[in-house]
């Protein structure tokens, strides 16, 4: 790992300016692709292109996969499709190759695939492109060591050596039958402890944990977390072994999904980066801002109907921020817990009723405490009794409503296959503001009538 100090970057830029290729190669030789990618982000496009052309194809391909998609596409714009095929795609594992090709136009995809010399690799990529990218099939790679359950140990070792020559990492050895159906996992430890075994099936670990090609990514992540595995096999609808997913692949997906959900919860309607254009960021952020503005305008219209009450009891207006703020905060808390439960699998929609009852119990306790604190404060401050009671009753009702609403919305969205992260953002806040103020004003009207 390197530290990108100002002096270090200045040295690199100086060497690039001198066009000193030997010095650049020496400087980058022992760096990890992730470190080179970090350096790229601090360089201009011309500087990055200069370095990229000096890298060995295998390193260059790995560096590309470490870059953000926008930066990657900027570099690839100046590389022909034939070069992408030979110098990038052929150097990558199939899962990474598929991720990269998905970013291309359909016309470019076909041309790149036509230039791949390894027909088997091209075929694997074409097969993987057929899967939905948000499923295990779209995430898996085909590089794995596979042995037959009827092989002897010598046969197994010979085949493992041949297959391993083309792989960077070996996590598990998978055992299949003559129909290529997954039967077990062959722990590497068994090679040492059972060298004279007649057949692999006698020492393999049967019924291994596996995923189906149509398993959603969030369930894949939950499986990795639950079983603490570094790789998992993927099977098709009849149990044939078709690929494997490694923990680094799912970590990348989980990070990207977390970023998307965080932005969605913040009221950003699409995935954006800090270096995106002003227009892109505006387009992503404006829709929910407009919804918030419309909610605020609706609040102002609603409050205009209570002008008489404000004129006779100006103190009513002092508690509007308290009501609106409490409603928004309570709603976000409730929805955040539900969204988290749905995301990590700890909440099952079949038990939604139990969760709603639990949230009702929590909200009743919170509502009582908040109402009593507010009541005591207003008594000490000498607030008129009618307003004191109105504020306390309103807070009690608002807390209960916001809690239940914040619970029901994400559950409902999940049932309709809509990302429930929406419920933790401006939608909940705006709705609770409107309903909270309506409850408050109605209480004031009844108490002050």
C-alpha positions as CSV (number, residue, x, y, z in Angstrom):
1,X,0.0,0.0,0.0
2,X,1.3,3.4,-0.9
3,X,0.7,6.9,0.4
4,X,-0.3,9.3,-2.3
5,X,1.5,12.3,-0.9
6,X,1.8,15.6,-2.8
7,X,5.5,15.0,-3.3
8,X,4.9,11.5,-4.7
9,X,2.3,12.6,-7.2
10,X,4.5,15.5,-8.2
11,X,7.4,13.1,-8.9
12,X,5.1,10.9,-11.1
13,X,3.8,13.9,-13.0
14,X,7.4,15.1,-13.5
15,X,8.5,11.7,-14.9
16,X,5.4,11.6,-17.2
17,X,6.2,15.1,-18.5
18,X,9.8,14.0,-19.3
19,X,8.3,10.9,-21.1
20,X,10.8,8.8,-19.2
21,X,9.2,5.4,-19.9
22,X,11.9,3.3,-18.2
23,X,11.6,5.2,-15.0
24,X,7.8,5.0,-15.0
25,X,8.0,1.2,-15.6
26,X,10.4,0.8,-12.7
27,X,8.2,3.0,-10.4
28,X,5.0,1.0,-11.2
29,X,6.6,-2.4,-11.4
30,X,6.0,-3.5,-7.8
31,X,2.8,-1.6,-7.2
32,X,-0.6,-3.4,-6.7
33,X,-3.2,-2.6,-9.4
34,X,-5.4,-1.0,-6.8
35,X,-2.5,1.4,-6.0
36,X,-2.0,2.2,-9.6
37,X,-5.7,2.9,-10.0
38,X,-5.5,5.3,-7.1
39,X,-2.7,7.1,-8.8
40,X,-4.8,7.3,-12.0
41,X,-7.5,9.2,-10.2
42,X,-5.0,12.0,-9.5
43,X,-3.8,12.3,-13.1
44,X,-5.2,14.0,-16.2
45,X,-6.6,11.8,-18.9
46,X,-3.5,12.2,-21.1
47,X,-1.2,11.3,-18.2
48,X,-3.3,8.3,-17.3
49,X,-3.2,7.1,-21.0
50,X,0.6,7.5,-21.0
51,X,0.9,5.2,-18.0
52,X,-1.7,2.7,-19.2
53,X,0.1,2.0,-22.5
54,X,3.2,1.1,-20.5
55,X,1.6,-1.5,-18.3
56,X,1.7,-5.2,-19.0
57,X,-1.6,-6.4,-20.4
58,X,-2.5,-8.5,-17.3
59,X,-1.7,-5.6,-15.0
60,X,-3.5,-3.0,-17.2
61,X,-6.6,-5.2,-17.2
62,X,-6.6,-5.4,-13.4
63,X,-6.1,-1.7,-13.1
64,X,-9.1,-1.0,-15.3
65,X,-11.3,-3.1,-13.1
66,X,-10.1,-1.2,-10.0
67,X,-11.2,2.1,-11.6
68,X,-14.7,3.7,-11.3
69,X,-16.8,3.0,-14.4
70,X,-16.6,6.6,-15.7
71,X,-12.8,6.7,-15.4
72,X,-12.6,3.2,-17.1
73,X,-14.7,4.3,-20.0
74,X,-12.6,7.4,-20.6
75,X,-9.5,5.3,-20.9
76,X,-11.2,2.7,-23.2
77,X,-12.5,5.4,-25.6
78,X,-9.0,5.6,-26.9
79,X,-8.5,1.8,-27.3
80,X,-9.8,-0.2,-30.2
81,X,-12.2,-3.0,-29.7
82,X,-9.6,-5.5,-30.9
83,X,-7.1,-4.2,-28.4
84,X,-9.8,-4.4,-25.6
85,X,-10.4,-8.0,-26.6
86,X,-6.7,-9.1,-26.6
87,X,-5.2,-6.8,-24.0
88,X,-8.0,-6.6,-21.5
89,X,-10.8,-9.2,-21.8
90,X,-8.5,-12.1,-22.4
91,X,-6.5,-11.2,-19.3
92,X,-9.5,-11.1,-17.0
93,X,-11.5,-13.8,-15.2
94,X,-14.9,-14.4,-16.9
95,X,-16.9,-12.6,-14.1
96,X,-14.8,-9.4,-14.5
97,X,-14.8,-9.7,-18.3
98,X,-18.6,-9.9,-18.3
99,X,-18.9,-6.8,-16.0
100,X,-16.7,-4.9,-18.4
101,X,-18.5,-6.0,-21.5
102,X,-21.9,-5.1,-20.0
103,X,-20.7,-1.5,-19.9
104,X,-20.3,-1.5,-23.7
105,X,-22.8,-0.8,-26.4
106,X,-24.3,-3.9,-28.0
107,X,-22.5,-3.3,-31.3
108,X,-19.1,-3.0,-29.4
109,X,-19.9,-6.1,-27.4
110,X,-20.3,-8.2,-30.5
111,X,-17.1,-6.8,-32.1
112,X,-15.1,-7.4,-28.9
113,X,-16.3,-10.9,-28.6
114,X,-15.5,-11.7,-32.2
115,X,-11.9,-10.7,-31.6
116,X,-11.3,-13.0,-28.6
117,X,-9.0,-15.8,-29.7
118,X,-10.0,-18.2,-26.9
119,X,-13.3,-19.7,-28.2
120,X,-14.1,-21.3,-24.9
121,X,-13.6,-18.1,-23.0
122,X,-15.8,-16.2,-25.5
123,X,-18.5,-18.9,-25.2
124,X,-18.4,-18.6,-21.4
125,X,-18.8,-14.8,-21.6
126,X,-21.7,-15.1,-24.0
127,X,-23.4,-17.6,-21.7
128,X,-22.9,-15.4,-18.6
129,X,-24.3,-12.3,-20.4
130,X,-27.6,-14.1,-20.6
131,X,-28.1,-13.9,-16.8
132,X,-29.6,-11.0,-15.0
133,X,-26.7,-8.9,-13.6
134,X,-28.5,-8.7,-10.2
135,X,-28.5,-12.5,-9.7
136,X,-25.9,-15.1,-8.8
137,X,-25.7,-16.1,-12.5
138,X,-24.7,-12.5,-13.5
139,X,-22.1,-12.3,-10.8
140,X,-20.4,-15.7,-11.1
141,X,-17.2,-16.7,-12.9
142,X,-16.4,-20.0,-14.6
143,X,-12.8,-20.4,-13.4
144,X,-12.7,-23.3,-10.9
145,X,-11.1,-26.7,-10.3
146,X,-13.5,-29.5,-11.0
147,X,-13.0,-33.2,-10.5
148,X,-15.2,-36.3,-11.0
149,X,-16.4,-38.2,-8.0
150,X,-15.2,-41.5,-9.5
151,X,-11.6,-40.5,-10.1
152,X,-8.9,-41.9,-8.0
153,X,-6.5,-39.7,-6.1
154,X,-3.7,-39.8,-8.7
155,X,-6.2,-39.0,-11.5
156,X,-7.5,-36.1,-9.4
157,X,-4.1,-34.7,-8.7
158,X,-3.1,-34.8,-12.3
159,X,-6.3,-33.0,-13.4
160,X,-6.0,-30.5,-10.6
161,X,-2.5,-29.5,-11.7
162,X,-3.6,-29.0,-15.3
163,X,-6.6,-26.9,-14.4
164,X,-4.7,-24.9,-11.8
165,X,-2.1,-23.7,-14.3
166,X,-4.7,-21.3,-15.8
167,X,-6.0,-20.0,-12.5
168,X,-4.8,-17.2,-10.2
169,X,-6.5,-18.4,-7.1
170,X,-7.9,-21.8,-6.0
171,X,-10.5,-21.6,-3.2
172,X,-12.2,-25.0,-3.4
173,X,-12.1,-28.1,-5.5
174,X,-15.6,-29.0,-6.7
175,X,-16.8,-32.6,-7.2
176,X,-19.3,-33.5,-9.9
177,X,-20.8,-36.7,-11.3
178,X,-20.8,-37.8,-14.9
179,X,-23.7,-35.5,-15.7
180,X,-21.8,-32.5,-14.2
181,X,-24.1,-32.2,-11.3
182,X,-22.5,-30.8,-8.1
183,X,-22.0,-33.6,-5.6
184,X,-19.5,-32.2,-3.1
185,X,-16.4,-30.3,-2.2
186,X,-13.0,-31.8,-2.0
187,X,-11.0,-30.1,0.8
188,X,-7.4,-29.6,-0.1
189,X,-6.4,-31.1,3.3
190,X,-7.7,-34.5,2.1
191,X,-5.0,-34.6,-0.5
192,X,-2.4,-34.9,2.3
193,X,-4.4,-37.1,4.6
194,X,-6.0,-39.5,2.1
195,X,-3.4,-40.0,-0.6
196,X,-4.3,-43.7,-1.2
197,X,-8.1,-43.3,-1.4
198,X,-9.8,-45.3,-4.1
199,X,-12.3,-42.7,-5.2
200,X,-12.8,-39.0,-4.5
201,X,-16.4,-39.6,-3.5
202,X,-15.4,-41.5,-0.4
203,X,-13.7,-38.5,1.2
204,X,-15.5,-35.5,-0.4
205,X,-17.7,-33.3,1.7
206,X,-21.2,-34.0,0.5
207,X,-24.1,-31.6,-0.1
208,X,-22.1,-28.4,-0.2
209,X,-23.8,-25.0,0.3
210,X,-24.5,-23.7,-3.2
211,X,-26.5,-21.0,-4.9
212,X,-28.9,-21.1,-7.9
213,X,-28.3,-19.0,-10.9
214,X,-31.4,-16.9,-10.3
215,X,-30.6,-16.2,-6.6
216,X,-30.9,-12.4,-6.1
217,X,-27.6,-10.6,-5.1
218,X,-28.9,-9.6,-1.6
219,X,-29.6,-13.3,-0.8
220,X,-26.1,-14.2,-2.1
221,X,-24.6,-11.6,0.3
222,X,-26.6,-13.0,3.1
223,X,-25.4,-16.5,2.4
224,X,-21.8,-15.5,2.4
225,X,-22.3,-13.7,5.7
226,X,-24.2,-16.6,7.2
227,X,-21.7,-19.4,6.3
228,X,-18.5,-17.4,6.3
229,X,-17.2,-18.8,3.0
230,X,-14.7,-17.3,0.6
231,X,-16.3,-18.9,-2.4
232,X,-19.6,-20.6,-3.3
233,X,-20.6,-22.8,-6.2
234,X,-23.5,-21.9,-8.5
235,X,-25.8,-24.5,-10.0
236,X,-28.5,-24.3,-12.6
237,X,-32.1,-25.5,-12.3
238,X,-31.2,-29.2,-12.4
239,X,-28.2,-29.0,-10.2
240,X,-25.4,-28.8,-12.7
241,X,-22.3,-26.8,-11.7
242,X,-22.1,-23.7,-13.9
243,X,-19.9,-21.3,-11.9
244,X,-18.6,-19.9,-8.6
245,X,-18.8,-16.6,-6.8
246,X,-15.9,-15.4,-4.6
247,X,-16.2,-13.2,-1.6
248,X,-14.4,-10.3,-3.2
249,X,-17.1,-10.2,-6.0
250,X,-19.9,-10.0,-3.5
251,X,-18.1,-7.4,-1.4
252,X,-17.9,-5.1,-4.4
253,X,-21.6,-5.6,-5.1
254,X,-22.6,-5.0,-1.5
255,X,-20.5,-1.8,-1.4
256,X,-22.2,-0.6,-4.6
257,X,-25.6,-1.5,-3.3
258,X,-25.0,0.2,0.0
259,X,-23.9,3.4,-1.9
260,X,-27.0,3.3,-4.1
261,X,-29.3,2.8,-1.1
262,X,-27.6,5.6,0.9
263,X,-28.1,8.0,-2.0
264,X,-31.7,6.8,-2.5
265,X,-32.4,7.4,1.2
266,X,-30.8,10.8,0.9
267,X,-33.2,11.8,-1.9
268,X,-30.9,11.1,-4.8
269,X,-32.7,9.3,-7.6
270,X,-29.8,7.8,-9.4
271,X,-26.2,6.7,-8.8
272,X,-23.9,9.7,-9.0
273,X,-20.2,10.3,-8.2
274,X,-18.5,13.5,-6.9
275,X,-16.8,13.9,-10.3
276,X,-20.0,13.7,-12.3
277,X,-21.1,16.8,-14.3
278,X,-23.2,19.5,-12.9
279,X,-26.1,18.5,-15.1
280,X,-25.9,14.8,-14.0
281,X,-25.9,15.7,-10.3
282,X,-28.7,18.2,-10.8
283,X,-30.8,15.6,-12.6
284,X,-30.3,13.1,-9.8
285,X,-31.0,15.4,-6.9
286,X,-33.7,17.7,-8.2
287,X,-36.8,15.3,-8.3
288,X,-36.9,14.7,-4.6
289,X,-36.2,18.4,-3.9
290,X,-39.2,19.3,-5.9
291,X,-41.3,16.7,-4.0
292,X,-40.1,18.3,-0.8
293,X,-40.9,21.8,-2.1
294,X,-44.4,20.6,-3.1
295,X,-44.9,19.2,0.4
296,X,-43.8,22.4,2.0
297,X,-46.2,24.4,-0.2
298,X,-49.0,22.0,0.7
299,X,-48.2,22.7,4.4
300,X,-48.4,26.4,3.8
301,X,-51.7,26.1,2.1
302,X,-53.0,23.9,5.0
303,X,-51.8,26.3,7.7
304,X,-53.5,29.2,5.9
305,X,-56.8,27.7,6.9
306,X,-55.9,28.3,10.5
307,X,-54.9,32.0,10.2
308,X,-57.6,32.9,12.7
309,X,-56.2,30.6,15.3
310,X,-52.7,32.1,14.8
311,X,-54.1,35.6,15.1
312,X,-55.8,34.9,18.5
313,X,-53.1,32.5,19.9
314,X,-49.7,33.4,18.3
315,X,-48.0,30.9,20.6
316,X,-49.4,28.1,18.5
317,X,-46.9,28.8,15.8
318,X,-43.9,28.4,18.2
319,X,-44.4,24.6,18.3
320,X,-44.7,24.0,14.6
321,X,-41.0,23.2,14.1
322,X,-41.2,20.8,17.1
323,X,-44.1,18.9,15.7
324,X,-42.7,18.7,12.2
325,X,-39.2,17.7,13.4
326,X,-40.4,15.0,15.7
327,X,-42.6,13.5,13.1
328,X,-39.8,13.3,10.5
329,X,-37.2,11.9,13.0
330,X,-39.5,9.2,14.3
331,X,-40.6,8.1,10.9
332,X,-37.0,7.9,9.6
333,X,-36.0,5.8,12.7
334,X,-38.8,3.3,12.2
335,X,-38.3,3.0,8.4
336,X,-34.5,2.7,8.8
337,X,-34.9,-0.3,11.2
338,X,-37.3,-2.0,8.8
339,X,-35.1,-1.4,5.7
340,X,-32.1,-2.7,7.5
341,X,-34.0,-5.9,8.6
342,X,-35.2,-6.4,5.0
343,X,-31.7,-5.9,3.7
344,X,-29.9,-8.3,6.0
345,X,-32.7,-10.9,6.0
346,X,-33.5,-10.6,9.7
347,X,-37.0,-9.5,8.9
348,X,-39.3,-11.8,7.0
349,X,-42.4,-10.3,5.4
350,X,-44.4,-13.3,6.7
351,X,-43.7,-11.9,10.2
352,X,-44.5,-8.3,9.3
353,X,-47.5,-8.3,11.6
354,X,-45.3,-9.1,14.6
355,X,-42.9,-6.3,13.7
356,X,-45.8,-3.8,13.4
357,X,-47.1,-4.8,16.8
358,X,-43.6,-4.4,18.3
359,X,-43.3,-1.0,16.7
360,X,-46.6,0.0,18.1
361,X,-45.4,-0.9,21.6
362,X,-42.2,1.1,21.1
363,X,-44.1,4.1,19.8
364,X,-46.5,4.1,22.7
365,X,-43.6,4.2,25.2
366,X,-41.8,6.9,23.2
367,X,-45.0,8.9,22.7
368,X,-45.8,8.9,26.5
369,X,-42.2,10.0,27.4
370,X,-42.0,12.7,24.8
371,X,-45.5,14.1,25.6
372,X,-44.7,14.2,29.3
373,X,-41.4,15.9,28.8
374,X,-43.1,18.5,26.6
375,X,-46.0,18.9,29.0
376,X,-43.6,19.5,31.9
377,X,-41.5,22.0,30.0
378,X,-44.6,24.0,28.9
379,X,-45.9,24.1,32.5
380,X,-42.5,25.4,33.7
381,X,-42.4,28.0,31.0
382,X,-45.9,29.3,31.8
383,X,-47.4,28.3,28.4
384,X,-51.3,28.6,28.4
385,X,-52.9,25.3,29.5
386,X,-54.9,24.8,26.4
387,X,-51.8,25.1,24.2
388,X,-49.8,22.9,26.5
389,X,-52.4,20.1,26.3
390,X,-52.7,20.6,22.5
391,X,-48.9,20.2,22.0
392,X,-48.6,17.2,24.2
393,X,-51.6,15.4,22.7
394,X,-50.4,16.2,19.2
395,X,-46.9,14.9,19.9
396,X,-48.4,11.7,21.4
397,X,-50.5,11.1,18.2
398,X,-47.7,12.2,15.8
399,X,-45.1,9.8,17.3
400,X,-47.5,6.8,17.0
401,X,-48.6,7.7,13.5
402,X,-45.0,8.4,12.3
403,X,-43.8,5.1,13.8
404,X,-46.5,3.0,12.2
405,X,-46.3,4.8,8.9
406,X,-42.5,4.5,8.8
407,X,-42.9,0.7,9.4
408,X,-45.7,0.1,6.9
409,X,-44.2,2.0,4.0
410,X,-41.0,0.0,3.5
411,X,-42.9,-3.3,4.1
412,X,-45.4,-2.3,1.4
413,X,-42.7,-1.3,-1.0
414,X,-40.9,-4.6,-0.5
415,X,-44.1,-6.5,-1.3
416,X,-44.4,-4.6,-4.6
417,X,-40.7,-5.3,-5.4
418,X,-39.7,-1.6,-5.0
419,X,-36.5,-0.7,-3.2
420,X,-37.7,0.1,0.4
421,X,-34.7,2.4,0.8
422,X,-36.9,5.1,-0.7
423,X,-38.9,5.0,2.6
424,X,-36.0,6.3,4.6
425,X,-35.7,9.5,2.7
426,X,-37.7,12.6,1.8
427,X,-40.9,10.6,1.2
428,X,-41.2,9.7,4.9
429,X,-40.1,13.1,6.1
430,X,-42.4,15.1,3.8
431,X,-45.5,12.9,4.5
432,X,-45.0,12.9,8.2
433,X,-44.5,16.7,8.2
434,X,-47.9,17.2,6.5
435,X,-49.8,14.7,8.6
436,X,-48.1,15.9,11.8
437,X,-49.0,19.5,11.3
438,X,-52.5,18.5,10.4
439,X,-52.9,16.6,13.6
440,X,-51.4,19.5,15.6
441,X,-53.7,22.1,14.1
442,X,-56.8,19.9,14.6
443,X,-55.9,19.5,18.2
444,X,-55.4,23.2,18.6
445,X,-58.8,23.9,17.0
446,X,-60.6,21.4,19.3
447,X,-58.8,22.7,22.5
448,X,-59.1,26.4,21.7
449,X,-62.7,26.3,20.4
